Amino acid sequence: MSENLAGVQTRITAATRQAGRAPGSVGLVAVSKTKPAAEIRPVLEAGQRLFGENRVQEAEGKWPELRADFPDANVHLIGPLQTNKVKQAVALFDAIETVDRPKLARALATEMQRTDRYLDCYIEINVGEEDQKAGIAPQDADEFIALCRDELKLPVKGLMCIPPAGEEPAPFFALLAKIAARNNLAEISMGMSSDFEVAIEFGATLVRVGTAIFGVRNYSPTK
Ligand SMILES: *Cc1c(COP(=O)(O)O)cnc(C)c1O
């Protein structure tokens, strides 16, 4: 796993240079969903500190013990969040990358104020306007960002997207970067194992890479 990690880091460095971007301007979110603590630990030991999980309950089961040994680890929620899990999510994660609807944004704002714990927020944009996919439609993005940032006072750091599967991702990455730029948002979370180099070319500041680091996932049948 640590060899895979080093390989991904090398590819990120090369893609960053190739894009003419500043060294170190692209962060790596190691996506550890479905992987047990025993498989995450070597990646922490190799120096990786930023991770992504897609389920609250699963993350609760493994991160407290890992954090005890690696207190500076950062964990982003990159999966859908139900409002009834907002309390747990705010207590557990360092960032929520999937703020995707007004009801959730309001629940997060209320809980962050109540606990005085402010997590970095990313607005998820449904760049491919897919019916089955979460996220704010591109044409509603500016208004929703304003709601989150100005009215609800959420610490909105940037945008996140998952482009449609099986399509050339570049136009979708370009769209996300454009929405971020016109809203003065610095962070752009896009790109996965199959396309993170393209995402870097189009301005990603965070790439979320799972399979290329941890190997293929065995989904539980309850998924
Ligand atoms: C699983 C997942 C990833 C990582 O995907 P890989 O193809 O394994 O790199 C990235 N982002 C999100 C939102 C995911 O759910």
The ligand as an ORCA input file, in Angstrom:
! r2SCAN-3c Opt
* xyz 0 1
  C     -14.872      6.007     -3.822
  C     -14.755      7.453     -4.123
  C     -13.571      7.998     -4.637
  C     -12.347      7.167     -4.980
  O     -12.585      6.414     -6.113
  P     -11.414      5.492     -6.769
  O     -11.882      5.260     -8.135
  O     -11.331      4.255     -5.944
  O     -10.167      6.283     -6.704
  C     -13.516      9.360     -4.845
  N     -14.576     10.154     -4.571
  C     -15.721      9.676     -4.081
  C     -16.836     10.603     -3.803
  C     -15.857      8.318     -3.845
  O     -17.022      7.849     -3.359
*
